[in-house]
Amino acid sequence: MPQQDYLPRVVDSELDELLPGVAAIAIEGAKAVGKTTTAIRRGRTIHRLDVGAQLEIAQADPERLVTGERPVLIDEWQRLPEAWDAVRRAVDADPSPGQFLLTGSATPSARPAHSGAGRIVTVRMRPMSLAERGVGRPSVSLGGLLAGSRGPISGTTDVNLELYAQEIVASGFPGIRPLVDRSLRSQLDGYVDRIVERDVPELGYAIRNPAAMKRWLTAYAASISTTASLESIRDAATAGENRKPAKQTTQPYRDVLERLWVLDPVPAWLPTRNRLSRLAAPPKHQLVDPALAARLLGLGVGALLDGREVAAASPRDGSFLGRLFESLVALSVRIYAQAAEARVMHLRTWAGEREVDLIIERDDQRVLAMEVKLGATVSDRDVRHLRWLRDEIGDDLLDAVVITTGPEAYRRSDGIGVVPAALLGP
């Protein structure tokens, strides 16, 4: 891609920081998130293992992949798992920094003999965040919030609910975003079809009924931003069938789709250093991009804004657009948090009486708490769980904010921040 056409990514700064210090970096993530485009800008010698001729040559001589001017880029390394071990051996022999870049769109079924720990650093890449898309001009830094100073926050934006709905539908896949209307819908349909019909079999999973897998994926999409049980998702996917498929039939769906990074669940926060107890452990369901969820359910911008609902496997207060907005915010927050070397989780008590949408945890286990609200105003009721968490964990709470669709960033009198999604950046 020409330099002038490249949209900078948050991960660029991570790679620029890592390359001078580590020998090999693996950039991993779902297809079409931009891994190859980002990596090619840094590679001097490039091996494209998604090209049949280059793959055939590499199969005959895997060690050839670690020769050439550095950095050497091995694109789609999972197509030849021996490439991983070849890089590991090369780094053992010469640990000089900045030698290798690998990109991968799946965890291969034939796993490398060694994990690469201590030799190959893994960096996750996701679809574009709101800041990377150029939606608004961020005035509030997630890294700054994680610093815990609880200083003033400010900024205004004209990004409104309709624009957020458009961003949900448009997707964060760089190659798909420029498309509109039927072209956009066709590309998203093709993305799903390729996953089910080609990518899954390439990982060694024999799916006897691709239509059933697509129904399961659609039921999962309907349960986005919830903690619905996998059993309830299976039931929703097979509604009307007298004989439900066995758990052993649908369990591989989740496993293989996670290996392709199409499912991107947010894990539960289970702290060890404070007195919180009776927290639930299920992850919160998310797809790699909320646009896939909207498309699987046949919902465009108009349908979302009209409040059209879907039958989810687990009931939850609020609209489906609200759940998709939370998914969009979660995507952005995970990108910003990774840049800050923090982890993103969610909090839910066993009975569900307390929930916090996003918990961003530093290495010292102190956290930033976020609620996501599909609305422009924030009431005391909207912050009740954040106040509860502050009372429970005290100084372990670095800051607390509500992410909204409103026009202005500010701090409430109780110290809780209010930040429009378009104003949040890394």
C-alpha positions as a Markdown table, in Angstrom:
| # | Residue | x | y | z |
|---|---|---|---|---|
| 1 | Met | 0.0 | 0.0 | 0.0 |
| 2 | Pro | 1.4 | 3.4 | -0.9 |
| 3 | Gln | 2.7 | 5.4 | 2.1 |
| 4 | Gln | 0.1 | 8.1 | 1.6 |
| 5 | Asp | -2.8 | 5.6 | 1.7 |
| 6 | Tyr | -1.8 | 3.9 | 4.9 |
| 7 | Leu | -3.9 | 4.8 | 8.0 |
| 8 | Pro | -1.6 | 4.7 | 11.0 |
| 9 | Arg | -2.5 | 2.1 | 13.6 |
| 10 | Val | -2.1 | 2.1 | 17.4 |
| 11 | Val | 0.0 | -1.1 | 17.0 |
| 12 | Asp | 2.5 | 0.8 | 15.0 |
| 13 | Ser | 3.8 | 2.5 | 18.1 |
| 14 | Glu | 4.0 | -0.9 | 19.8 |
| 15 | Leu | 6.0 | -2.4 | 17.0 |
| 16 | Asp | 8.3 | 0.6 | 16.8 |
| 17 | Glu | 9.0 | 0.2 | 20.6 |
| 18 | Leu | 9.6 | -3.5 | 20.4 |
| 19 | Leu | 11.6 | -4.0 | 17.3 |
| 20 | Pro | 14.8 | -2.3 | 18.6 |
| 21 | Gly | 14.7 | -4.6 | 21.6 |
| 22 | Val | 13.5 | -8.1 | 20.6 |
| 23 | Ala | 14.6 | -10.5 | 17.9 |
| 24 | Ala | 11.2 | -11.7 | 16.6 |
| 25 | Ile | 7.6 | -10.4 | 16.8 |
| 26 | Ala | 4.5 | -12.4 | 15.8 |
| 27 | Ile | 1.5 | -10.2 | 14.8 |
| 28 | Glu | -1.6 | -12.2 | 15.3 |
| 29 | Gly | -5.3 | -11.6 | 14.6 |
| 30 | Ala | -8.2 | -12.4 | 12.4 |
| 31 | Lys | -8.1 | -12.1 | 8.7 |
| 32 | Ala | -8.4 | -8.6 | 7.1 |
| 33 | Val | -7.5 | -6.6 | 10.2 |
| 34 | Gly | -4.4 | -5.2 | 8.4 |
| 35 | Lys | -1.6 | -7.4 | 9.8 |
| 36 | Thr | 0.2 | -7.8 | 6.4 |
| 37 | Thr | -0.1 | -4.2 | 5.4 |
| 38 | Thr | 1.4 | -3.1 | 8.7 |
| 39 | Ala | 4.1 | -5.7 | 8.7 |
| 40 | Ile | 5.2 | -5.1 | 5.1 |
| 41 | Arg | 6.1 | -1.5 | 5.9 |
| 42 | Arg | 8.8 | -2.9 | 8.2 |
| 43 | Gly | 10.0 | -6.0 | 6.4 |
| 44 | Arg | 13.0 | -6.0 | 4.0 |
| 45 | Thr | 12.7 | -9.7 | 3.0 |
| 46 | Ile | 9.2 | -10.9 | 2.5 |
| 47 | His | 7.9 | -14.5 | 2.3 |
| 48 | Arg | 4.1 | -14.7 | 1.5 |
| 49 | Leu | 3.0 | -18.2 | 2.5 |
| 50 | Asp | -0.5 | -17.5 | 1.2 |
| 51 | Val | 1.0 | -17.6 | -2.3 |
| 52 | Gly | 1.1 | -21.2 | -3.5 |
| 53 | Ala | 4.5 | -21.1 | -5.2 |
| 54 | Gln | 6.2 | -19.5 | -2.2 |
| 55 | Leu | 4.6 | -21.9 | 0.2 |
| 56 | Glu | 5.7 | -24.9 | -1.9 |
| 57 | Ile | 9.3 | -23.7 | -1.9 |
| 58 | Ala | 9.2 | -23.1 | 1.9 |
| 59 | Gln | 7.8 | -26.6 | 2.4 |
| 60 | Ala | 10.7 | -28.0 | 0.6 |
| 61 | Asp | 13.2 | -25.9 | 2.6 |
| 62 | Pro | 11.8 | -24.2 | 5.7 |
| 63 | Glu | 15.2 | -22.9 | 6.7 |
| 64 | Arg | 15.1 | -20.7 | 3.7 |
| 65 | Leu | 12.5 | -18.6 | 5.5 |
| 66 | Val | 15.1 | -17.3 | 8.0 |
| 67 | Thr | 17.6 | -16.0 | 5.3 |
| 68 | Gly | 17.7 | -12.6 | 3.7 |
| 69 | Glu | 18.0 | -9.0 | 4.7 |
| 70 | Arg | 16.5 | -8.2 | 8.1 |
| 71 | Pro | 13.8 | -7.8 | 9.2 |
| 72 | Val | 12.5 | -10.9 | 7.5 |
| 73 | Leu | 8.7 | -11.1 | 7.3 |
| 74 | Ile | 7.0 | -14.5 | 7.2 |
| 75 | Asp | 3.4 | -13.7 | 6.3 |
| 76 | Glu | 0.6 | -16.3 | 7.3 |
| 77 | Trp | 3.2 | -18.4 | 9.0 |
| 78 | Gln | 0.4 | -20.8 | 10.3 |
| 79 | Arg | 0.3 | -22.3 | 6.8 |
| 80 | Leu | 3.7 | -23.9 | 7.5 |
| 81 | Pro | 4.0 | -24.4 | 11.3 |
| 82 | Glu | 7.7 | -25.4 | 10.8 |
| 83 | Ala | 8.3 | -21.7 | 10.1 |
| 84 | Trp | 7.8 | -20.9 | 13.8 |
| 85 | Asp | 10.5 | -23.4 | 14.9 |
| 86 | Ala | 12.8 | -22.2 | 12.2 |
| 87 | Val | 12.6 | -18.6 | 13.6 |
| 88 | Arg | 13.0 | -19.9 | 17.1 |
| 89 | Arg | 16.2 | -21.8 | 16.2 |
| 90 | Ala | 17.5 | -18.7 | 14.3 |
| 91 | Val | 16.9 | -16.5 | 17.4 |
| 92 | Asp | 18.7 | -19.1 | 19.6 |
| 93 | Ala | 21.7 | -18.8 | 17.3 |
| 94 | Asp | 21.6 | -15.0 | 17.0 |
| 95 | Pro | 19.4 | -13.0 | 19.5 |
| 96 | Ser | 20.1 | -9.7 | 17.8 |
| 97 | Pro | 17.0 | -7.5 | 17.9 |
| 98 | Gly | 14.8 | -6.6 | 14.9 |
| 99 | Gln | 15.3 | -9.7 | 12.8 |
| 100 | Phe | 11.9 | -11.4 | 12.2 |
| 101 | Leu | 8.3 | -10.5 | 11.8 |
| 102 | Leu | 5.6 | -13.2 | 11.6 |
| 103 | Thr | 1.9 | -12.6 | 10.8 |
| 104 | Gly | -0.7 | -15.3 | 11.6 |
| 105 | Ser | -4.5 | -15.4 | 11.0 |
| 106 | Ala | -5.0 | -18.6 | 13.0 |
| 107 | Thr | -3.5 | -20.9 | 15.6 |
| 108 | Pro | -2.5 | -23.9 | 13.5 |
| 109 | Ser | -3.8 | -27.4 | 14.3 |
| 110 | Ala | -0.3 | -28.7 | 14.0 |
| 111 | Arg | 1.2 | -26.6 | 16.8 |
| 112 | Pro | 4.9 | -25.7 | 16.8 |
| 113 | Ala | 7.1 | -28.0 | 18.9 |
| 114 | His | 8.0 | -25.0 | 21.2 |
| 115 | Ser | 6.0 | -22.0 | 22.3 |
| 116 | Gly | 8.7 | -19.5 | 21.4 |
| 117 | Ala | 8.5 | -18.0 | 25.0 |
| 118 | Gly | 11.5 | -15.8 | 25.5 |
| 119 | Arg | 12.3 | -15.7 | 21.8 |
| 120 | Ile | 9.2 | -14.6 | 19.9 |
| 121 | Val | 7.0 | -11.8 | 21.3 |
| 122 | Thr | 3.3 | -11.9 | 20.3 |
| 123 | Val | 1.3 | -8.7 | 19.5 |
| 124 | Arg | -2.4 | -8.9 | 18.9 |
| 125 | Met | -4.0 | -6.9 | 16.1 |
| 126 | Arg | -7.7 | -6.1 | 15.9 |
| 127 | Pro | -9.9 | -4.2 | 13.5 |
| 128 | Met | -9.6 | -0.4 | 13.6 |
| 129 | Ser | -10.6 | 1.5 | 16.7 |
| 130 | Leu | -12.7 | 4.6 | 16.5 |
| 131 | Ala | -9.6 | 6.8 | 16.9 |
| 132 | Glu | -7.8 | 4.9 | 14.1 |
| 133 | Arg | -10.9 | 5.4 | 11.8 |
| 134 | Gly | -10.7 | 9.2 | 12.4 |
| 135 | Val | -14.1 | 9.3 | 14.1 |
| 136 | Gly | -13.7 | 12.4 | 16.2 |
| 137 | Arg | -10.5 | 13.8 | 17.7 |
| 138 | Pro | -9.7 | 12.1 | 21.0 |
| 139 | Ser | -9.2 | 14.4 | 23.9 |
| 140 | Val | -9.1 | 11.8 | 26.7 |
| 141 | Ser | -6.3 | 9.2 | 26.9 |
| 142 | Leu | -7.0 | 5.8 | 28.2 |
| 143 | Gly | -3.3 | 5.7 | 29.2 |
| 144 | Gly | -3.8 | 8.9 | 31.1 |
| 145 | Leu | -6.8 | 7.5 | 32.9 |
| 146 | Leu | -4.8 | 4.4 | 33.9 |
| 147 | Ala | -2.2 | 6.7 | 35.5 |
| 148 | Gly | -4.8 | 7.3 | 38.2 |
| 149 | Ser | -4.4 | 11.1 | 38.6 |
| 150 | Arg | -8.1 | 11.6 | 38.2 |
| 151 | Gly | -7.4 | 15.0 | 36.7 |
| 152 | Pro | -9.8 | 17.2 | 34.7 |
| 153 | Ile | -11.1 | 15.8 | 31.4 |
| 154 | Ser | -12.7 | 17.8 | 28.6 |
| 155 | Gly | -13.5 | 17.9 | 24.9 |
| 156 | Thr | -16.5 | 18.1 | 22.6 |
| 157 | Thr | -17.6 | 16.1 | 19.6 |
| 158 | Asp | -20.4 | 16.3 | 17.0 |
| 159 | Val | -20.4 | 12.5 | 16.5 |
| 160 | Asn | -24.0 | 11.4 | 17.3 |
| 161 | Leu | -25.9 | 8.2 | 17.7 |
| 162 | Glu | -26.5 | 7.9 | 13.9 |
| 163 | Leu | -22.8 | 8.1 | 13.2 |
| 164 | Tyr | -22.0 | 5.5 | 15.8 |
| 165 | Ala | -24.6 | 3.2 | 14.2 |
| 166 | Gln | -22.9 | 3.8 | 10.9 |
| 167 | Glu | -19.5 | 2.9 | 12.3 |
| 168 | Ile | -20.9 | -0.3 | 13.7 |
| 169 | Val | -22.2 | -1.4 | 10.3 |
| 170 | Ala | -19.2 | -0.1 | 8.3 |
| 171 | Ser | -16.8 | -2.3 | 10.3 |
| 172 | Gly | -13.1 | -1.7 | 11.3 |
| 173 | Phe | -11.6 | -3.9 | 8.6 |
| 174 | Pro | -9.4 | -1.5 | 6.6 |
| 175 | Gly | -10.2 | -3.1 | 3.2 |
| 176 | Ile | -13.9 | -3.2 | 3.8 |
| 177 | Arg | -14.6 | 0.2 | 5.3 |
| 178 | Pro | -14.5 | 2.2 | 2.1 |
| 179 | Leu | -17.4 | 0.1 | 0.7 |
| 180 | Val | -21.0 | 1.1 | 1.0 |
| 181 | Asp | -24.5 | -0.5 | 0.6 |
| 182 | Arg | -24.6 | -3.7 | -1.4 |
| 183 | Ser | -20.8 | -3.9 | -1.9 |
| 184 | Leu | -20.3 | -3.6 | 1.9 |
| 185 | Arg | -22.9 | -6.2 | 2.7 |
| 186 | Ser | -21.5 | -8.6 | 0.1 |
| 187 | Gln | -18.0 | -8.3 | 1.5 |
| 188 | Leu | -19.2 | -9.0 | 5.0 |
| 189 | Asp | -21.2 | -12.0 | 3.8 |
| 190 | Gly | -18.2 | -13.3 | 1.9 |
| 191 | Tyr | -16.0 | -12.9 | 5.1 |
| 192 | Val | -18.4 | -15.1 | 7.0 |
| 193 | Asp | -18.8 | -17.6 | 4.2 |
| 194 | Arg | -15.0 | -17.9 | 3.8 |
| 195 | Ile | -14.6 | -18.6 | 7.5 |
| 196 | Val | -17.1 | -21.4 | 7.5 |
| 197 | Glu | -16.4 | -22.9 | 4.1 |
| 198 | Arg | -12.6 | -22.5 | 3.8 |
| 199 | Asp | -10.8 | -21.3 | 6.9 |
| 200 | Val | -12.3 | -23.8 | 9.3 |
| 201 | Pro | -11.6 | -26.9 | 7.1 |
| 202 | Glu | -8.0 | -25.6 | 6.5 |
| 203 | Leu | -7.5 | -25.9 | 10.3 |
| 204 | Gly | -8.4 | -29.5 | 10.0 |
| 205 | Tyr | -12.0 | -29.3 | 11.3 |
| 206 | Ala | -14.4 | -31.3 | 9.2 |
| 207 | Ile | -17.7 | -29.4 | 9.4 |
| 208 | Arg | -20.4 | -31.7 | 8.1 |
| 209 | Asn | -23.1 | -29.1 | 8.1 |
| 210 | Pro | -21.7 | -25.6 | 7.3 |
| 211 | Ala | -25.3 | -24.1 | 7.5 |
| 212 | Ala | -25.6 | -25.3 | 11.1 |
| 213 | Met | -22.3 | -23.7 | 12.0 |
| 214 | Lys | -23.5 | -20.4 | 10.5 |
| 215 | Arg | -26.7 | -20.6 | 12.5 |
| 216 | Trp | -24.6 | -21.1 | 15.6 |
| 217 | Leu | -22.5 | -18.1 | 14.7 |
| 218 | Thr | -25.7 | -16.1 | 14.2 |
| 219 | Ala | -27.0 | -17.1 | 17.6 |
| 220 | Tyr | -23.7 | -16.1 | 19.1 |
| 221 | Ala | -23.9 | -12.7 | 17.4 |
| 222 | Ala | -27.4 | -12.2 | 18.9 |
| 223 | Ser | -25.9 | -12.7 | 22.3 |
| 224 | Ile | -23.1 | -10.2 | 21.8 |
| 225 | Ser | -22.1 | -8.3 | 25.0 |
| 226 | Thr | -23.9 | -10.9 | 27.2 |
| 227 | Thr | -22.7 | -13.8 | 29.3 |
| 228 | Ala | -25.2 | -16.2 | 27.8 |
| 229 | Ser | -24.3 | -19.9 | 28.3 |
| 230 | Leu | -23.1 | -21.9 | 25.4 |
| 231 | Glu | -26.0 | -24.2 | 26.0 |
| 232 | Ser | -28.5 | -21.4 | 25.5 |
| 233 | Ile | -26.7 | -20.3 | 22.4 |
| 234 | Arg | -26.9 | -23.9 | 21.0 |
| 235 | Asp | -30.6 | -24.0 | 21.8 |
| 236 | Ala | -31.1 | -20.6 | 20.1 |
| 237 | Ala | -29.3 | -21.8 | 17.0 |
| 238 | Thr | -31.4 | -25.0 | 16.8 |
| 239 | Ala | -34.8 | -23.5 | 17.7 |
| 240 | Gly | -37.6 | -25.5 | 16.2 |
| 241 | Glu | -35.6 | -28.7 | 15.9 |
| 242 | Asn | -37.0 | -31.6 | 17.9 |
| 243 | Arg | -33.7 | -33.2 | 18.4 |
| 244 | Lys | -31.0 | -30.8 | 19.7 |
| 245 | Pro | -27.4 | -31.5 | 18.6 |
| 246 | Ala | -25.1 | -32.8 | 21.3 |
| 247 | Lys | -22.7 | -30.5 | 23.1 |
| 248 | Gln | -19.8 | -32.4 | 21.5 |
| 249 | Thr | -21.2 | -31.3 | 18.1 |
| 250 | Thr | -21.3 | -27.5 | 18.8 |
| 251 | Gln | -18.3 | -27.3 | 21.2 |
| 252 | Pro | -15.8 | -27.4 | 18.2 |
| 253 | Tyr | -17.6 | -24.4 | 16.7 |
| 254 | Arg | -16.4 | -22.2 | 19.6 |
| 255 | Asp | -12.9 | -23.8 | 19.7 |
| 256 | Val | -12.1 | -23.3 | 16.0 |
| 257 | Leu | -13.7 | -19.8 | 15.7 |
| 258 | Glu | -11.5 | -18.7 | 18.7 |
| 259 | Arg | -8.5 | -20.1 | 17.0 |
| 260 | Leu | -9.4 | -18.0 | 14.0 |
| 261 | Trp | -9.8 | -15.0 | 16.3 |
| 262 | Val | -13.4 | -14.5 | 15.0 |
| 263 | Leu | -14.7 | -14.9 | 18.5 |
| 264 | Asp | -13.1 | -12.5 | 20.8 |
| 265 | Pro | -14.7 | -12.9 | 24.3 |
| 266 | Val | -13.9 | -10.6 | 27.1 |
| 267 | Pro | -12.8 | -12.6 | 30.1 |
| 268 | Ala | -14.2 | -12.2 | 33.6 |
| 269 | Trp | -12.2 | -10.2 | 36.2 |
| 270 | Leu | -11.4 | -12.4 | 39.2 |
| 271 | Pro | -9.2 | -10.3 | 41.5 |
| 272 | Thr | -6.9 | -11.8 | 44.1 |
| 273 | Arg | -5.8 | -8.8 | 46.1 |
| 274 | Asn | -9.1 | -7.3 | 47.4 |
| 275 | Arg | -12.2 | -8.6 | 49.3 |
| 276 | Leu | -14.5 | -8.9 | 46.4 |
| 277 | Ser | -16.2 | -12.3 | 46.3 |
| 278 | Arg | -18.9 | -14.2 | 44.6 |
| 279 | Leu | -17.9 | -13.0 | 41.2 |
| 280 | Ala | -19.1 | -14.9 | 38.1 |
| 281 | Ala | -16.5 | -16.4 | 35.8 |
| 282 | Pro | -18.2 | -16.7 | 32.3 |
| 283 | Pro | -16.7 | -14.5 | 29.6 |
| 284 | Lys | -18.7 | -11.8 | 27.8 |
| 285 | His | -19.3 | -12.7 | 24.2 |
| 286 | Gln | -17.8 | -10.6 | 21.5 |
| 287 | Leu | -17.0 | -11.0 | 17.8 |
| 288 | Val | -13.9 | -9.7 | 16.3 |
| 289 | Asp | -16.0 | -6.8 | 14.8 |
| 290 | Pro | -19.5 | -5.8 | 15.7 |
| 291 | Ala | -20.2 | -5.3 | 12.0 |
| 292 | Leu | -20.2 | -9.1 | 11.6 |
| 293 | Ala | -22.9 | -9.4 | 14.3 |
| 294 | Ala | -25.1 | -6.7 | 12.6 |
| 295 | Arg | -24.7 | -8.4 | 9.2 |
| 296 | Leu | -25.3 | -11.9 | 10.5 |
| 297 | Leu | -28.6 | -10.7 | 11.9 |
| 298 | Gly | -29.4 | -8.6 | 8.8 |
| 299 | Leu | -29.5 | -5.3 | 10.5 |
| 300 | Gly | -28.5 | -2.1 | 8.8 |
| 301 | Val | -28.2 | 1.4 | 10.2 |
| 302 | Gly | -32.0 | 2.1 | 9.8 |
| 303 | Ala | -33.0 | -1.1 | 11.6 |
| 304 | Leu | -30.6 | -0.4 | 14.5 |
| 305 | Leu | -31.9 | 3.2 | 14.9 |
| 306 | Asp | -35.5 | 2.0 | 14.7 |
| 307 | Gly | -34.8 | -0.2 | 17.7 |
| 308 | Arg | -35.3 | -3.5 | 15.9 |
| 309 | Glu | -34.6 | -6.3 | 18.4 |
| 310 | Val | -33.3 | -9.8 | 18.1 |
| 311 | Ala | -33.9 | -12.9 | 20.1 |
| 312 | Ala | -30.8 | -13.4 | 22.2 |
| 313 | Ala | -29.9 | -16.6 | 24.1 |
| 314 | Ser | -29.9 | -14.7 | 27.3 |
| 315 | Pro | -32.3 | -11.7 | 28.1 |
| 316 | Arg | -30.6 | -8.4 | 29.0 |
| 317 | Asp | -31.9 | -4.9 | 29.7 |
| 318 | Gly | -31.3 | -2.4 | 26.9 |
| 319 | Ser | -31.5 | -2.5 | 23.1 |
| 320 | Phe | -29.5 | -4.6 | 20.7 |
| 321 | Leu | -28.0 | -1.3 | 19.4 |
| 322 | Gly | -26.8 | -0.7 | 22.9 |
| 323 | Arg | -25.1 | -4.1 | 23.0 |
| 324 | Leu | -23.4 | -3.4 | 19.6 |
| 325 | Phe | -22.3 | 0.0 | 20.9 |
| 326 | Glu | -20.7 | -1.7 | 23.9 |
| 327 | Ser | -19.0 | -4.1 | 21.5 |
| 328 | Leu | -17.7 | -1.2 | 19.4 |
| 329 | Val | -16.4 | 0.5 | 22.6 |
| 330 | Ala | -14.8 | -2.7 | 23.8 |
| 331 | Leu | -13.0 | -3.1 | 20.5 |
| 332 | Ser | -11.5 | 0.3 | 20.8 |
| 333 | Val | -10.6 | 0.0 | 24.5 |
| 334 | Arg | -8.8 | -3.3 | 24.0 |
| 335 | Ile | -6.6 | -1.7 | 21.4 |
| 336 | Tyr | -5.8 | 1.3 | 23.6 |
| 337 | Ala | -5.3 | -0.9 | 26.7 |
| 338 | Gln | -2.8 | -3.2 | 24.9 |
| 339 | Ala | -0.8 | -0.2 | 23.9 |
| 340 | Ala | -0.7 | 0.7 | 27.6 |
| 341 | Glu | 0.3 | -2.9 | 28.6 |
| 342 | Ala | -3.0 | -3.4 | 30.4 |
| 343 | Arg | -5.7 | -6.2 | 30.2 |
| 344 | Val | -9.4 | -5.8 | 29.6 |
| 345 | Met | -12.0 | -7.8 | 31.5 |
| 346 | His | -15.6 | -7.4 | 32.8 |
| 347 | Leu | -17.1 | -7.8 | 36.2 |
| 348 | Arg | -20.4 | -9.5 | 37.1 |
| 349 | Thr | -21.5 | -11.0 | 40.4 |
| 350 | Trp | -23.0 | -14.4 | 40.6 |
| 351 | Ala | -26.6 | -13.2 | 40.9 |
| 352 | Gly | -26.1 | -10.4 | 38.3 |
| 353 | Glu | -27.0 | -7.6 | 40.8 |
| 354 | Arg | -23.7 | -5.9 | 40.1 |
| 355 | Glu | -22.0 | -5.5 | 36.7 |
| 356 | Val | -19.3 | -3.3 | 35.3 |
| 357 | Asp | -18.9 | -3.5 | 31.5 |
| 358 | Leu | -15.1 | -3.1 | 31.2 |
| 359 | Ile | -12.4 | -3.5 | 33.8 |
| 360 | Ile | -8.9 | -2.4 | 32.6 |
| 361 | Glu | -6.2 | -3.8 | 34.8 |
| 362 | Arg | -2.6 | -2.8 | 35.1 |
| 363 | Asp | 0.2 | -5.2 | 36.0 |
| 364 | Asp | -0.1 | -4.1 | 39.7 |
| 365 | Gln | -3.7 | -5.2 | 39.6 |
| 366 | Arg | -5.1 | -1.7 | 40.1 |
| 367 | Val | -7.9 | -1.0 | 37.7 |
| 368 | Leu | -9.8 | 1.5 | 35.6 |
| 369 | Ala | -13.6 | 0.8 | 35.5 |
| 370 | Met | -15.9 | 1.7 | 32.6 |
| 371 | Glu | -19.6 | 1.5 | 32.0 |
| 372 | Val | -20.9 | 1.9 | 28.5 |
| 373 | Lys | -24.2 | 3.7 | 27.9 |
| 374 | Leu | -26.1 | 4.2 | 24.7 |
| 375 | Gly | -27.2 | 7.7 | 25.6 |
| 376 | Ala | -26.0 | 11.3 | 25.8 |
| 377 | Thr | -26.7 | 12.0 | 29.5 |
| 378 | Val | -25.6 | 10.2 | 32.7 |
| 379 | Ser | -27.7 | 9.9 | 35.8 |
| 380 | Asp | -26.9 | 8.7 | 39.3 |
| 381 | Arg | -28.4 | 5.4 | 38.4 |
| 382 | Asp | -26.0 | 4.9 | 35.6 |
| 383 | Val | -23.0 | 5.2 | 37.9 |
| 384 | Arg | -24.3 | 3.1 | 40.8 |
| 385 | His | -22.1 | 0.1 | 40.0 |
| 386 | Leu | -19.0 | 2.2 | 39.6 |
| 387 | Arg | -19.7 | 3.8 | 43.0 |
| 388 | Trp | -20.2 | 0.4 | 44.5 |
| 389 | Leu | -16.9 | -0.8 | 43.1 |
| 390 | Arg | -15.1 | 2.3 | 44.4 |
| 391 | Asp | -16.5 | 1.6 | 47.9 |
| 392 | Glu | -15.4 | -2.1 | 47.7 |
| 393 | Ile | -11.8 | -1.8 | 46.4 |
| 394 | Gly | -10.8 | 1.7 | 47.5 |
| 395 | Asp | -7.4 | 2.9 | 46.2 |
| 396 | Asp | -7.2 | -0.1 | 43.8 |
| 397 | Leu | -9.7 | 1.8 | 41.6 |
| 398 | Leu | -7.5 | 4.2 | 39.6 |
| 399 | Asp | -10.5 | 5.9 | 37.9 |
| 400 | Ala | -14.1 | 5.3 | 36.8 |
| 401 | Val | -15.8 | 6.6 | 33.7 |
| 402 | Val | -19.0 | 6.2 | 31.7 |
| 403 | Ile | -18.6 | 6.0 | 27.9 |
| 404 | Thr | -21.5 | 7.7 | 26.1 |
| 405 | Thr | -22.9 | 8.9 | 22.8 |
| 406 | Gly | -23.1 | 12.4 | 24.1 |
| 407 | Pro | -21.3 | 15.6 | 22.9 |
| 408 | Glu | -19.0 | 16.5 | 25.9 |
| 409 | Ala | -16.4 | 15.0 | 28.2 |
| 410 | Tyr | -16.4 | 16.1 | 31.8 |
| 411 | Arg | -16.2 | 14.9 | 35.4 |
| 412 | Arg | -19.2 | 14.7 | 37.6 |
| 413 | Ser | -19.3 | 16.1 | 41.1 |
| 414 | Asp | -18.7 | 12.6 | 42.4 |
| 415 | Gly | -15.5 | 12.3 | 40.5 |
| 416 | Ile | -16.7 | 9.8 | 37.9 |
| 417 | Gly | -15.8 | 10.8 | 34.3 |
| 418 | Val | -18.2 | 11.0 | 31.4 |
| 419 | Val | -16.5 | 10.5 | 28.0 |
| 420 | Pro | -18.1 | 10.3 | 24.6 |
| 421 | Ala | -16.7 | 7.2 | 22.7 |
| 422 | Ala | -15.3 | 9.4 | 19.9 |
| 423 | Leu | -13.2 | 11.4 | 22.4 |
| 424 | Leu | -11.5 | 8.4 | 23.9 |
| 425 | Gly | -8.1 | 7.5 | 22.5 |
| 426 | Pro | -4.9 | 5.6 | 23.5 |
